[in-house]
Amino acid sequence: MRAIDPAPYQKAFWADFAGADRSLGAAPMLQWIEIRQLRVDPSYQRDITAEGQRSLFAIARAFDWRKFAPVVVAPIEGGLYAIIDGQHRTTAAALRKIESVPCEVVIADQAEQASAFAAINGQVTRLHSMAIFHARVKAGEKEAVLCDEVCRAAGVTVLRYPVMASRMERGQTIAPNVIMSAIARHGRDVVQVALSCVTQTGEGNPGMLGKPVIEALCTVLAATPEWRKASGDLLDAMDDFNFQTELTEARVAHHRGGGPLNGELSSRITHFLQQRLPLPTQAAE
């Protein structure tokens, strides 16, 4: 566990901050407020869209106070409070028949409320899927733990931040959600073999563990279990498959009006394996 240490950022921060307004504003108060006292200002707050509704339902279904951040509000006339941040989670709490939520109460007029809304929602450090994945593994969530096990068995490392494919090392990926979806669709065995076809062949094919390659390999190996079960022979064959070239050509074909990228690459992998590992029916012919 590491402590909060601002020291590494002091020099750069204060160099840009000289002469700026250093007021911290009035300190907020923390209190529980009944949901019936909270209001949403439509002049700057968005409506709950279809996408927002999905998020709302997800929060409500998995409601847990340990995951509930205080709602930021400002007092307005009539003993009410305007929500600055937290419309979705407050609505989710109401869906679960919760009557009061913890709030951070700030003093702000309408213009300041809108400014605070923009600042809170515009300066959020976006969490990438990789960071969320590692948190889910640490939390012991079944789907993420299974994905982590499959990745480890196949020599795959899920990075914690985005890296360009050209700078990746052997076995590195930024596509944990793609792998989890593939496991849900094809099963762990198919996905583990598919990932191994990348990490255990050539020089490890760095940068090739992205969505197109993962999905195409899983599609081919799920459809043809004989190849999947060929084990060492499959890896020996794939050792000569040039992922970079084939992916580039599949993309060109796709953009020229061909089929979906997954289908284009799947066809190339299938054709290659038919030459290297003919199935019993093909050998008889």
LOTI-668961 format. One line per 8 residues: for each residue z, x, y of C-alpha. Coordinates in Angstrom, 3 decimals. Layout:
<sites>
Z/X/Y | ... .
</sites>
This chain:
<sites>
0.000/0.000/0.000 | -0.943/1.462/3.370 | 0.747/0.804/6.685 | -1.079/-0.338/9.828 | -1.976/2.824/11.746 | -3.875/2.515/15.051 | -3.834/6.290/15.660 | -7.401/6.998/14.433 .
-8.785/4.444/16.911 | -6.653/5.175/19.985 | -8.965/7.607/21.761 | -12.178/5.582/21.380 | -10.448/2.306/22.243 | -8.714/3.416/25.420 | -11.785/5.315/26.633 | -13.693/2.015/26.806 .
-10.707/-0.021/27.948 | -9.893/1.856/31.146 | -9.665/-0.477/34.115 | -10.020/-3.641/32.035 | -7.679/-6.595/32.266 | -4.799/-5.658/29.971 | -2.965/-8.977/30.112 | -2.012/-10.269/26.689 .
-1.720/-13.878/27.807 | 1.219/-16.129/27.060 | 2.780/-15.560/23.656 | 2.070/-18.423/21.224 | 4.661/-20.589/19.517 | 4.674/-21.360/15.828 | 5.612/-24.864/14.725 | 4.794/-27.604/12.234 .
2.827/-30.451/13.804 | 1.894/-33.805/12.322 | -1.826/-34.110/11.624 | -1.905/-37.474/13.409 | -1.147/-35.589/16.645 | -4.141/-33.247/16.313 | -7.498/-33.868/17.981 | -10.982/-32.275/17.866 .
-12.884/-31.772/21.131 | -16.583/-32.562/20.465 | -17.646/-30.805/23.657 | -17.420/-27.437/21.888 | -16.335/-28.192/18.304 | -19.056/-28.766/15.722 | -19.138/-31.779/13.451 | -18.438/-31.237/9.770 .
-21.914/-30.711/8.332 | -23.043/-31.092/4.715 | -22.327/-27.405/4.179 | -18.991/-27.806/5.922 | -18.187/-30.716/3.648 | -18.691/-28.517/0.600 | -16.296/-25.987/2.094 | -13.868/-28.771/2.996 .
-13.863/-30.135/-0.558 | -13.412/-26.646/-1.998 | -10.349/-26.072/0.199 | -8.910/-29.472/-0.692 | -9.442/-29.074/-4.437 | -7.798/-25.654/-4.533 | -5.254/-26.343/-1.797 | -2.477/-23.777/-1.797 .
-0.111/-23.084/1.093 | -0.362/-19.350/0.350 | -4.031/-19.557/1.367 | -3.529/-21.728/4.447 | -3.733/-19.923/7.789 | -1.933/-21.576/10.717 | -4.123/-23.915/12.769 | -4.639/-22.724/16.344 .
-4.006/-25.572/18.801 | -3.367/-26.202/22.493 | -1.225/-29.014/23.925 | -3.103/-31.790/25.748 | -2.072/-35.060/27.385 | -0.176/-37.713/25.513 | 1.853/-35.392/23.327 | -1.298/-34.436/21.388 .
-2.853/-31.076/20.504 | -6.491/-29.957/20.569 | -7.551/-27.940/17.535 | -9.116/-24.644/18.579 | -9.488/-23.255/15.078 | -8.784/-24.975/11.770 | -10.645/-28.304/11.768 | -11.822/-27.892/8.161 .
-8.535/-26.772/6.642 | -6.620/-29.456/8.556 | -9.000/-32.134/7.249 | -8.596/-30.687/3.752 | -4.822/-30.974/4.100 | -5.205/-34.589/5.205 | -7.378/-35.267/2.139 | -4.480/-34.039/0.027 .
-2.220/-36.505/1.876 | -0.301/-33.761/3.670 | 1.218/-35.043/6.897 | 2.047/-31.841/8.830 | 0.494/-28.375/9.056 | 1.750/-25.074/10.483 | 0.255/-24.412/13.903 | -0.002/-21.574/16.376 .
0.408/-23.275/19.743 | -1.256/-21.550/22.699 | -1.348/-22.627/26.321 | -4.987/-23.114/27.347 | -7.031/-25.558/29.413 | -10.278/-26.958/28.019 | -12.406/-24.025/29.188 | -9.927/-21.545/27.747 .
-9.837/-23.518/24.502 | -13.620/-23.257/24.176 | -13.464/-19.556/24.989 | -10.775/-19.033/22.355 | -12.842/-20.993/19.811 | -15.855/-18.742/20.472 | -13.754/-15.589/20.280 | -11.968/-16.532/17.056 .
-15.146/-17.612/15.282 | -17.383/-14.937/16.770 | -15.206/-11.895/16.191 | -14.321/-12.540/12.568 | -14.909/-9.529/10.329 | -17.268/-10.982/7.756 | -16.149/-10.395/4.197 | -18.973/-9.345/1.932 .
-19.268/-10.792/-1.546 | -18.171/-7.462/-3.025 | -14.825/-7.484/-1.213 | -14.251/-11.087/-2.240 | -15.184/-10.227/-5.828 | -12.624/-7.414/-6.041 | -9.970/-9.711/-4.566 | -10.800/-12.339/-7.205 .
-10.520/-9.722/-9.962 | -7.148/-8.612/-8.600 | -6.052/-12.263/-8.523 | -6.950/-12.593/-12.197 | -9.611/-15.276/-11.755 | -11.276/-15.775/-15.132 | -14.902/-15.669/-13.971 | -14.427/-12.498/-11.928 .
-12.351/-10.746/-14.594 | -15.034/-11.434/-17.207 | -17.694/-10.057/-14.883 | -15.590/-6.957/-14.280 | -15.222/-6.426/-18.043 | -18.972/-6.775/-18.617 | -19.738/-4.366/-15.779 | -17.306/-1.752/-17.058 .
-18.725/-1.986/-20.574 | -22.250/-1.462/-19.210 | -21.314/1.380/-16.881 | -21.715/-0.700/-13.734 | -19.607/-0.268/-10.607 | -19.408/-3.069/-8.042 | -19.215/-1.426/-4.631 | -16.763/-2.635/-2.007 .
-19.209/-2.561/0.907 | -22.998/-2.768/1.374 | -25.064/0.333/0.638 | -28.842/0.691/0.826 | -30.512/0.847/-2.582 | -31.950/4.272/-1.729 | -28.431/5.649/-1.308 | -26.885/4.179/-4.425 .
-25.756/6.261/-7.353 | -26.100/5.501/-11.034 | -24.558/2.174/-12.042 | -23.715/1.001/-8.535 | -24.450/-2.579/-7.466 | -23.742/-4.951/-4.591 | -24.650/-8.040/-6.618 | -21.473/-9.282/-8.365 .
-22.361/-12.928/-7.718 | -25.746/-12.459/-9.396 | -24.036/-10.954/-12.436 | -21.459/-13.759/-12.586 | -24.219/-16.367/-12.393 | -26.127/-14.588/-15.161 | -23.037/-14.541/-17.383 | -22.504/-18.266/-16.810 .
-26.121/-18.962/-17.723 | -26.828/-16.480/-20.541 | -23.441/-15.307/-21.821 | -21.700/-11.955/-21.621 | -23.611/-10.273/-24.470 | -27.033/-10.863/-22.897 | -25.874/-9.627/-19.501 | -24.100/-6.571/-20.873 .
-27.224/-5.457/-22.746 | -29.403/-6.202/-19.704 | -27.223/-4.080/-17.438 | -27.163/-1.285/-20.013 | -30.972/-1.277/-20.022 | -30.702/-0.054/-16.438 | -27.662/2.214/-16.488 | -28.277/3.843/-19.875 .
-31.962/4.663/-19.460 | -33.978/7.102/-17.377 | -31.639/8.798/-14.930 | -29.567/5.647/-14.638 | -32.121/3.989/-12.336 | -29.928/4.058/-9.199 | -30.631/1.219/-6.785 | -32.178/-0.999/-9.464 .
-29.153/-3.196/-10.153 | -30.227/-5.905/-7.740 | -31.020/-9.574/-8.226 | -34.703/-9.249/-9.324 | -34.057/-6.708/-12.084 | -30.846/-8.297/-13.353 | -32.337/-11.787/-13.511 | -35.618/-10.631/-15.085 .
-33.919/-8.585/-17.805 | -31.515/-11.408/-18.623 | -34.391/-13.893/-18.814 | -36.340/-11.698/-21.250 | -33.405/-10.727/-23.461 | -32.042/-14.269/-23.615 | -35.427/-15.565/-24.724 | -35.914/-12.831/-27.350 .
-32.647/-12.049/-29.162 | -34.472/-9.674/-31.546 | -34.952/-7.223/-28.692 | -31.393/-7.654/-27.521 | -30.093/-6.871/-31.004 | -32.346/-3.801/-31.350 | -29.603/-1.860/-29.574 | -30.507/1.835/-29.605 .
-34.209/1.130/-30.130 | -34.195/-1.131/-27.092 | -32.609/1.549/-24.916 | -35.031/4.172/-26.263 | -37.931/1.923/-25.317 | -36.567/1.062/-21.868 | -36.080/4.766/-21.230 | -39.817/4.858/-20.498 .
-39.890/1.747/-18.335 | -40.341/2.632/-14.665 | -38.202/0.042/-12.889 | -39.152/1.198/-9.398 | -42.908/1.024/-9.998 | -42.835/-2.222/-11.945 | -40.597/-3.929/-9.380 | -42.857/-2.820/-6.534 .
-45.974/-4.111/-8.318 | -44.235/-7.375/-9.200 | -43.367/-7.849/-5.521 | -46.966/-7.196/-4.490 | -48.224/-9.749/-7.032 | -45.628/-12.261/-5.876 | -46.580/-11.893/-2.202 | -50.272/-12.234/-3.037 .
-49.655/-15.717/-4.304 | -48.495/-15.006/-7.814 | -45.517/-16.625/-9.478 | -41.843/-16.193/-8.554 | -40.656/-12.583/-8.422 | -38.380/-13.163/-11.429 | -41.339/-14.435/-13.429 | -43.631/-11.592/-12.381 .
-41.100/-8.929/-13.344 | -40.102/-10.757/-16.532 | -43.752/-10.794/-17.623 | -44.042/-7.064/-17.057 | -40.893/-6.332/-19.044 | -42.035/-8.649/-21.840 | -45.483/-7.026/-22.022 | -43.933/-3.560/-22.109 .
-41.508/-4.435/-24.900 | -44.221/-6.156/-26.918 | -46.020/-2.811/-27.015 | -42.933/-0.743/-27.788 | -40.867/-3.116/-29.943 | -43.274/-5.583/-31.580 | -41.576/-8.576/-33.127 | -41.946/-9.183/-36.895 .
-44.614/-11.850/-36.303 | -46.525/-9.538/-34.008 | -46.318/-6.638/-36.467 | -47.690/-8.873/-39.255 | -50.642/-9.781/-37.085 .
</sites>
